[in-house]
Every structure is written in structure tokens, then in C-alpha cells.
Amino acid sequence: MKRLFCFSFSFFLLMSVSSVAQQHKTLDDYLTLAKENSPLLNDFNNQRYSLKIDSLKLLATYGLQVTGNVDAMVAPVINNWGYDNVITNGQNVTAVVRVSKDLLGKENLKTRLSNYSLSIRQLFNQSKISEIALNKAITDQYIQTYALQKQYEISSEIIKLLRDEEIILKKLTQNSAFKQTDYLSFMVTLQQNILASQQQYADWLNNYATLNYLCGIVDTTLQKIDPPLTLVSQILPFERSVYAENYKTDSLKLTNDAKIINYDYRPKLTTYVDGGYSSSFFATPYKNFGASIGFTLSVPIYDGNQRKKSLQQIQLQQDSRNKYFEFQKNQYKQQVIQLQNQIGQYRQMIETANQQMSYAQTLIDANLKQLPTGDVKVTDVILSINNFISLKSELVQFETTIYNLYNQLNNLTIQ
């Protein structure tokens, strides 16, 4: 019973270790880590929070302001030289607490707060555009890494096949069924494939390290990755894309800026109440405690037409945004059409390549069956294997291109 328990525990441990070692990483794993580690996306997030704080500061600015002021002054008159006592009273001490408030219309305050809300929306849109660019870059590198992984796996399968056949061919050569030169030609092909496999492994390892680098990951462990599941496109019309939303937000921001300029040229009224002590110590200084109430009114009269010029500048910016909007909308639509056409072409090429692969596989199987009997030339076997390798590599390249096209389609970027 004890031996059975030990065996069961050892088997469970072995299976657990094996399952961990065989776990594959997915594209979503890398995209999630890249977003979490991105300092740029974090910066956008912090900037949005900072603008929210600025909006709270604006509300506080137009709320009640309480200040304490202390002012002490002596103006001596020496030999009839000095300030006029009627003005200065010779000396003065003031210590008051003042409460003031800028009287701002409800719509005026709402417009100024909207400026922060629109700036936050702009940052959000820019963050989304940066996230699209990040997704595209990570997916590009993931696809490249996966393609090299596939190439290495194909090479490993071919090498295993060649090693198995090498054993058979060596015995046949020793039995004079084949020439020594046939055997050497076969060995050259085997060594060429081994060398190519070593190069592919080095490229796979390097690209895997680059993928970790782009995601901000420190990890030297080489781990297989799953196929990039990006063969589904959900194309939004340009009018619903983040790029269109960015233009709309920019336009609303410019319109809001124009409103703020107009509000800045309206009369400004500030009221205040203060209380405390103010005395020249001329008479009954102990009775100089009191309070006052008042207001300040500021009315813009003339500023050299700055207001008009500022509004003209905003209109010019609006015109530029509208032109960019129409141009990039056409770019967006053209990219979608072009990418969809390319995807259709490569799908046909993959279908043709798969048919050729079927014939190439059948030819290899037939040649390998005839090899032990000497009914096929070694050069024909080598040629059929090389053709198979070439077709397999082309198929991987076609599939990689399809993945890249879908990546571009799912993460459309406009310059």
C-alpha cells in the first residue's frame, strides 16, 4: 500500500511538472502584460487624473476665498519733511480677515469646467490610439516569433525523418544496394537541414527575447506560444472609430475655447466682506475694531482687437481639423479595402499551396516505400524532401502574411 501511495504521488508530481512545462503563452497574455507595463499608457492615465484635480481646483477658485492680511506702517515727519499726515495718518496698523467671491454665471462656470472634461476625453482618445499602436507592435512581434517557432518545428520533423531514413540507407549502402556517393549526398542534405534548424532556433530565441523586451518582461525562459488568434476582423466604420471620436472631441474643444474667450470679455464682479482691526492710533485705538463690505467691477473696453484675432485663430484650426478629417476618413476606407483584397489573394495562395503539399507528401511517401528495395534514386528522394520543405516554408510564410494582414485590419493606424 505504501509503495502504491509513493508511486501515485510520484506520478501525480510528474504529471503536474509536465503540465506546467507544456503550458503555452497566448497573444492575449502578452497584450495584457504590455498594457500593464506601458509607461505611456500609465502616463495618459495620470494626466487624466491630474485634469480632474484641475477641475476641482477651478471650482475652488470660484468658491469663497478666505484670506488674512496684516499691514503695519509708520510714516515719520522730520523737520516738516515726510508724507502728508492727512493721507498716511503718520502710522497705521491693519489686521483683517477677508472673505471674497467672484460672481460667475452658471453657464460661464459650466463652460470652463467643460474645457477640462473635453481635455480628459482628448487624452482618453490619444490613449486608445496609442493602445492600438501598442497592440499592433506586440502582435507583429508575436506573429514573427510564432512563424519562426513553426519553421523550427518543421525543421525538427524533417530532421527526424532524415535520421530515420539515414539508418536504412546506411544499411542498404553497406549491402551495395546504393552507391557510397548516394549515401554521402543524403548526409549532406541531412547536415544542411541540421544547420538550417540551428539558425532557425537562434532566430526564434532572439525574436522571443524581443517579444519579452517590447512587453517589459524580464524572462530568459523559452516557452512555446499558441497561434495568434486574429483571424476575425471587426471593422468599425470610420465614423465610429476612435480616430473620428478624436476629431469630434477636438472640434468640441475648439468650440468651447471660443466660448471661454467670449466669456473672458464680459464684465467681472467680485464681492467681499472683511472684519478685524484697523487703526492709526490717533484717537481711541481700542475702538477701531470693525467690518466692511464692497465689490469690484472690471469691464473690458478695448484690447486692440485681440478677441477677434483669437476667434479667427480658432476658426482656422477648425478648418484644418475638418480637412484632416475628410482626408483620413478616405485613408481609413482605402486601407480596409486594400487589406481585405490582400487577405482574399493570400487565402487563394494558401489553398493552392495546400494542394501542392498534398502531392509533395504523397511523393515522399511513395519514394520512402521504394527506398528499401532500391527502386528509387536517392537524388529523387532528396529532391522530393527539399520540395516538401520549400512548400512547407512557403505555406508558413503565407499564413504569417495572413496573420499580419488581419493584425493591420484589427489595429488600423492612420498617420
C-alpha positions as CSV (number, residue, x, y, z in Angstrom):
1,M,0.0,0.0,0.0
2,K,2.9,2.3,0.9
3,R,4.6,1.6,-2.4
4,L,1.3,2.2,-4.3
5,F,1.0,5.6,-2.5
6,C,4.6,6.6,-3.3
7,F,4.1,5.6,-7.0
8,S,0.8,7.5,-7.2
9,F,2.3,10.6,-5.6
10,S,5.4,10.4,-7.9
11,F,3.1,10.0,-10.9
12,F,1.0,13.0,-9.8
13,L,4.1,15.1,-9.3
14,L,5.5,14.2,-12.6
15,M,2.2,15.0,-14.4
16,S,2.0,18.3,-12.6
17,V,5.5,19.3,-13.6
18,S,4.9,18.1,-17.1
19,S,1.7,20.2,-17.5
20,V,3.4,23.3,-16.2
21,A,6.3,22.8,-18.7
22,Q,3.8,22.3,-21.5
23,Q,1.8,25.4,-20.8
24,H,1.8,27.8,-23.8
25,K,1.5,31.6,-23.7
26,T,-1.1,33.3,-25.8
27,L,-1.2,36.6,-27.6
28,D,-3.7,37.9,-25.0
29,D,-1.2,37.2,-22.3
30,Y,1.4,39.4,-23.9
31,L,-1.0,42.1,-24.8
32,T,-2.3,42.3,-21.2
33,L,1.3,42.5,-19.8
34,A,2.3,45.1,-22.4
35,K,-0.6,47.3,-21.4
36,E,0.1,46.9,-17.7
37,N,3.8,47.7,-18.1
38,S,3.4,50.5,-20.6
39,P,4.7,53.8,-19.1
40,L,3.0,55.7,-21.9
41,L,-0.5,54.4,-21.1
42,N,0.2,54.9,-17.4
43,D,1.2,58.5,-18.2
44,F,-2.1,59.1,-20.1
45,N,-4.0,57.7,-17.1
46,N,-2.1,60.0,-14.7
47,Q,-2.7,63.0,-16.9
48,R,-6.5,62.4,-16.9
49,Y,-6.5,62.2,-13.1
50,S,-4.4,65.4,-13.0
51,L,-7.0,67.2,-15.2
52,K,-9.8,66.0,-12.8
53,I,-7.9,67.6,-10.0
54,D,-7.5,70.8,-12.0
55,S,-11.3,70.9,-12.5
56,L,-11.8,70.6,-8.7
57,K,-9.2,73.4,-8.3
58,L,-11.2,75.6,-10.7
59,L,-14.4,75.0,-8.7
60,A,-12.5,76.0,-5.5
61,T,-11.2,79.2,-7.2
62,Y,-14.7,80.4,-7.9
63,G,-15.9,79.5,-4.4
64,L,-15.4,81.5,-1.2
65,Q,-11.8,82.7,-0.7
66,V,-10.7,83.5,2.8
67,T,-7.5,85.4,3.4
68,G,-5.9,87.0,6.4
69,N,-4.0,90.3,6.0
70,V,-1.7,92.1,8.4
71,D,-0.3,95.5,7.5
72,A,1.8,97.8,9.7
73,M,3.1,101.1,8.6
74,V,4.9,104.2,10.1
75,A,5.5,107.4,8.1
76,P,7.5,109.8,10.2
77,V,7.7,113.5,9.5
78,I,11.1,115.0,10.3
79,N,11.6,118.8,10.3
80,N,8.3,119.1,8.3
81,W,9.7,116.6,5.8
82,G,7.6,113.5,5.2
83,Y,4.3,112.1,3.8
84,D,1.2,114.2,4.2
85,N,-0.4,113.1,7.5
86,V,-3.8,113.6,6.0
87,I,-3.0,110.7,3.8
88,T,-0.9,108.4,6.0
89,N,-2.1,109.4,9.5
90,G,1.6,109.0,10.4
91,Q,1.1,105.4,11.2
92,N,-1.3,102.6,10.6
93,V,-1.9,99.0,11.7
94,T,-4.4,96.8,9.9
95,A,-5.2,93.1,10.7
96,V,-8.3,91.8,8.9
97,V,-9.9,88.6,7.6
98,R,-11.4,89.0,4.2
99,V,-14.0,86.7,2.5
100,S,-14.4,87.3,-1.2
101,K,-16.1,85.6,-4.1
102,D,-16.0,86.1,-7.9
103,L,-19.6,86.2,-9.1
104,L,-19.6,83.9,-12.2
105,G,-22.6,82.9,-14.2
106,K,-23.8,79.3,-14.2
107,E,-23.2,78.9,-17.9
108,N,-19.8,80.6,-17.7
109,L,-18.6,78.1,-15.0
110,K,-20.1,75.2,-16.9
111,T,-18.2,76.2,-20.0
112,R,-14.9,76.4,-18.1
113,L,-15.5,73.0,-16.5
114,S,-16.3,71.5,-19.9
115,N,-12.9,72.6,-21.0
116,Y,-11.4,70.1,-18.5
117,S,-13.9,67.3,-19.4
118,L,-13.1,67.7,-23.1
119,S,-9.3,67.6,-22.4
120,I,-9.9,64.4,-20.4
121,R,-11.7,63.0,-23.5
122,Q,-8.8,64.0,-25.7
123,L,-6.4,62.2,-23.5
124,F,-8.6,59.2,-23.4
125,N,-8.7,59.1,-27.2
126,Q,-5.0,59.6,-27.5
127,S,-4.5,56.7,-25.0
128,K,-6.8,54.5,-27.2
129,I,-4.8,55.4,-30.3
130,S,-1.5,54.6,-28.5
131,E,-3.0,51.3,-27.3
132,I,-3.9,50.4,-30.9
133,A,-0.3,51.1,-31.9
134,L,1.0,49.1,-29.0
135,N,-1.3,46.1,-29.8
136,K,-0.2,46.2,-33.4
137,A,3.5,46.3,-32.5
138,I,3.2,43.4,-29.9
139,T,1.1,41.4,-32.3
140,D,3.6,41.9,-35.2
141,Q,6.4,40.6,-33.0
142,Y,4.3,37.7,-31.7
143,I,3.4,36.7,-35.2
144,Q,7.1,36.8,-36.2
145,T,8.1,34.7,-33.2
146,Y,5.3,32.2,-33.9
147,A,6.4,31.9,-37.5
148,L,10.0,31.1,-36.5
149,Q,8.7,28.6,-33.9
150,K,6.7,26.9,-36.7
151,Q,9.7,26.8,-39.0
152,Y,11.8,25.3,-36.3
153,E,9.2,22.6,-35.6
154,I,9.0,21.8,-39.3
155,S,12.8,21.5,-39.5
156,S,12.8,19.2,-36.4
157,E,10.3,16.9,-38.1
158,I,12.2,16.8,-41.3
159,I,15.5,16.1,-39.5
160,K,13.8,13.2,-37.6
161,L,12.6,11.8,-40.9
162,L,16.0,12.1,-42.5
163,R,17.7,10.5,-39.5
164,D,15.3,7.5,-39.6
165,E,15.9,7.1,-43.4
166,E,19.7,7.6,-42.9
167,I,19.8,4.4,-40.8
168,I,18.0,2.5,-43.6
169,L,20.1,4.0,-46.4
170,K,23.4,3.2,-44.5
171,K,22.5,-0.5,-44.3
172,L,21.5,-0.5,-48.0
173,T,24.8,1.2,-48.9
174,Q,26.7,-1.4,-46.8
175,N,24.9,-4.1,-48.7
176,S,25.8,-2.4,-52.0
177,A,22.2,-1.6,-52.9
178,F,23.2,2.1,-53.2
179,K,26.5,3.8,-54.1
180,Q,28.6,5.5,-51.4
181,T,28.1,8.8,-53.2
182,D,24.3,8.4,-52.8
183,Y,24.8,8.0,-49.1
184,L,27.1,11.0,-48.9
185,S,24.6,13.1,-50.9
186,F,21.9,12.2,-48.4
187,M,24.2,13.0,-45.5
188,V,24.9,16.4,-47.0
189,T,21.2,17.1,-47.2
190,L,20.8,16.0,-43.5
191,Q,23.6,18.3,-42.3
192,Q,22.2,21.2,-44.3
193,N,18.9,20.8,-42.6
194,I,20.5,20.5,-39.2
195,L,22.4,23.7,-39.8
196,A,19.3,25.5,-41.0
197,S,17.4,24.2,-37.9
198,Q,20.1,25.6,-35.6
199,Q,19.8,29.0,-37.4
200,Q,16.0,28.9,-37.0
201,Y,16.3,28.1,-33.4
202,A,18.7,31.1,-32.8
203,D,16.2,33.4,-34.7
204,W,13.3,32.0,-32.7
205,L,15.1,32.6,-29.4
206,N,16.2,36.1,-30.4
207,N,12.6,37.1,-31.5
208,Y,11.1,35.6,-28.4
209,A,13.5,37.7,-26.3
210,T,12.5,40.8,-28.4
211,L,8.8,40.0,-27.7
212,N,9.5,40.0,-23.9
213,Y,11.5,43.2,-24.3
214,L,8.6,45.0,-26.0
215,C,6.2,43.9,-23.3
216,G,8.5,44.9,-20.5
217,I,9.1,41.3,-19.3
218,V,12.4,40.1,-17.8
219,D,12.4,36.4,-18.6
220,T,15.1,34.2,-20.4
221,T,12.9,31.0,-20.4
222,L,12.0,29.9,-23.9
223,Q,8.4,28.9,-24.0
224,K,6.2,27.9,-26.9
225,I,3.4,30.2,-27.9
226,D,-0.1,29.5,-29.3
227,P,-1.2,30.6,-32.7
228,P,-2.2,34.2,-32.9
229,L,-6.0,34.0,-33.0
230,T,-6.5,37.2,-35.0
231,L,-8.3,35.7,-38.0
232,V,-11.6,37.5,-37.1
233,S,-12.0,41.2,-38.1
234,Q,-14.5,43.6,-36.6
235,I,-14.1,46.6,-38.7
236,L,-15.9,49.7,-37.5
237,P,-16.9,52.4,-40.0
238,F,-14.6,55.4,-39.7
239,E,-17.4,57.5,-38.2
240,R,-17.5,55.1,-35.2
241,S,-13.7,54.7,-34.9
242,V,-11.5,56.2,-32.2
243,Y,-10.0,58.5,-34.9
244,A,-13.4,60.0,-35.7
245,E,-14.1,60.4,-32.0
246,N,-10.8,62.1,-31.6
247,Y,-11.7,64.6,-34.3
248,K,-15.1,65.2,-32.8
249,T,-13.6,65.9,-29.4
250,D,-11.0,68.3,-30.8
251,S,-13.8,70.2,-32.6
252,L,-15.9,70.4,-29.5
253,K,-12.8,71.6,-27.6
254,L,-12.2,74.4,-30.1
255,T,-15.8,75.5,-29.9
256,N,-15.6,75.5,-26.1
257,D,-12.4,77.6,-26.3
258,A,-14.2,80.2,-28.4
259,K,-16.9,80.4,-25.7
260,I,-14.3,80.9,-23.0
261,I,-12.8,83.7,-25.0
262,N,-16.2,85.4,-25.2
263,Y,-16.8,84.9,-21.5
264,D,-13.4,86.4,-20.7
265,Y,-14.5,89.7,-22.3
266,R,-17.6,90.0,-20.1
267,P,-17.7,92.3,-17.0
268,K,-16.2,90.6,-13.9
269,L,-17.8,91.3,-10.5
270,T,-16.1,90.3,-7.2
271,T,-17.8,90.9,-3.8
272,Y,-16.0,90.9,-0.5
273,V,-16.6,91.1,3.3
274,D,-13.9,91.8,5.8
275,G,-13.6,92.3,9.5
276,G,-10.8,93.0,12.0
277,Y,-8.7,95.8,13.4
278,S,-7.5,99.0,11.6
279,S,-6.1,102.0,13.4
280,S,-3.8,104.9,13.1
281,F,-3.6,105.2,16.9
282,F,-4.6,108.8,16.6
283,A,-7.6,108.6,18.9
284,T,-9.4,105.8,20.8
285,P,-7.4,103.0,19.1
286,Y,-9.2,100.4,21.3
287,K,-12.4,101.2,19.4
288,N,-11.0,100.6,15.9
289,F,-12.4,97.1,15.5
290,G,-14.9,96.9,12.6
291,A,-16.0,95.4,9.3
292,S,-16.6,96.4,5.7
293,I,-18.4,95.2,2.6
294,G,-17.8,96.0,-1.0
295,F,-17.4,94.9,-4.6
296,T,-15.0,95.2,-7.5
297,L,-16.3,95.6,-11.1
298,S,-14.0,95.1,-14.1
299,V,-15.3,95.9,-17.6
300,P,-13.1,95.3,-20.7
301,I,-13.3,98.2,-23.1
302,Y,-10.6,97.9,-25.7
303,D,-7.7,95.5,-26.2
304,G,-6.6,96.1,-29.8
305,N,-9.0,93.6,-31.3
306,Q,-7.2,90.6,-29.6
307,R,-10.6,88.9,-29.0
308,K,-11.4,89.0,-32.7
309,K,-7.9,87.7,-33.7
310,S,-8.1,84.9,-31.1
311,L,-11.5,83.8,-32.6
312,Q,-10.1,83.9,-36.1
313,Q,-7.2,81.6,-35.0
314,I,-9.7,79.1,-33.6
315,Q,-11.7,79.1,-36.8
316,L,-8.5,78.4,-38.8
317,Q,-7.8,75.4,-36.5
318,Q,-11.4,74.2,-37.1
319,D,-10.9,74.4,-40.9
320,S,-7.7,72.4,-40.6
321,R,-9.3,69.7,-38.5
322,N,-12.2,69.4,-41.0
323,K,-9.7,68.9,-43.9
324,Y,-7.7,66.3,-41.9
325,F,-10.9,64.5,-41.0
326,E,-12.1,64.1,-44.6
327,F,-8.6,63.1,-45.8
328,Q,-8.0,60.5,-43.1
329,K,-11.6,59.1,-43.5
330,N,-10.7,58.3,-47.1
331,Q,-7.3,56.8,-45.9
332,Y,-9.2,54.6,-43.4
333,K,-11.6,53.3,-46.0
334,Q,-8.9,52.7,-48.6
335,Q,-6.8,50.7,-46.1
336,V,-9.8,48.5,-45.3
337,I,-10.5,47.7,-49.0
338,Q,-6.8,47.1,-49.7
339,L,-6.2,44.8,-46.7
340,Q,-9.4,42.8,-47.4
341,N,-8.3,42.3,-51.1
342,Q,-4.9,41.1,-50.0
343,I,-6.4,38.7,-47.5
344,G,-8.5,37.2,-50.3
345,Q,-5.5,36.8,-52.5
346,Y,-3.4,35.1,-49.9
347,R,-6.3,32.7,-48.9
348,Q,-6.3,31.5,-52.6
349,M,-2.5,31.1,-52.4
350,I,-2.8,29.1,-49.2
351,E,-5.4,26.8,-50.8
352,T,-3.1,26.2,-53.8
353,A,-0.1,25.6,-51.6
354,N,-2.1,23.0,-49.5
355,Q,-2.9,21.1,-52.7
356,Q,0.7,21.1,-53.7
357,M,1.6,20.0,-50.2
358,S,-0.7,17.0,-50.5
359,Y,1.0,15.9,-53.8
360,A,4.5,16.5,-52.3
361,Q,3.6,14.4,-49.2
362,T,2.3,11.6,-51.4
363,L,5.5,11.7,-53.5
364,I,7.7,11.5,-50.4
365,D,5.7,8.5,-49.0
366,A,6.0,6.7,-52.3
367,N,9.7,7.3,-52.6
368,L,10.4,6.2,-49.0
369,K,8.5,3.0,-49.6
370,Q,10.6,2.2,-52.6
371,L,13.9,3.2,-50.9
372,P,14.5,-0.1,-49.1
373,T,14.0,-2.0,-52.4
374,G,16.3,0.3,-54.4
375,D,13.6,1.1,-56.9
376,V,14.1,4.9,-56.5
377,K,17.1,7.0,-56.8
378,V,18.5,8.8,-53.7
379,T,18.6,12.0,-55.6
380,D,14.9,11.7,-56.3
381,V,14.2,11.1,-52.6
382,I,16.4,14.2,-51.7
383,L,14.6,16.3,-54.3
384,S,11.1,15.3,-53.1
385,I,12.1,16.1,-49.5
386,N,13.6,19.5,-50.5
387,N,10.5,20.3,-52.5
388,F,8.4,19.4,-49.5
389,I,10.5,21.6,-47.2
390,S,10.2,24.5,-49.6
391,L,6.5,24.2,-49.9
392,K,6.1,23.9,-46.2
393,S,8.1,27.1,-45.6
394,E,6.1,29.0,-48.2
395,L,2.9,27.9,-46.5
396,V,4.2,29.2,-43.2
397,Q,5.1,32.5,-44.9
398,F,1.6,32.8,-46.5
399,E,0.0,32.1,-43.1
400,T,2.2,34.6,-41.4
401,T,1.3,37.2,-44.0
402,I,-2.4,36.4,-43.4
403,Y,-1.9,36.9,-39.7
404,N,-0.1,40.2,-40.3
405,L,-2.9,41.5,-42.6
406,Y,-5.5,40.7,-40.0
407,N,-3.4,42.4,-37.4
408,Q,-3.3,45.5,-39.6
409,L,-7.0,45.2,-40.2
410,N,-7.8,44.8,-36.5
411,N,-5.4,47.6,-35.4
412,L,-5.8,50.2,-38.2
413,T,-3.4,53.1,-37.7
414,I,-3.6,56.4,-39.6
415,Q,-0.6,58.6,-40.0
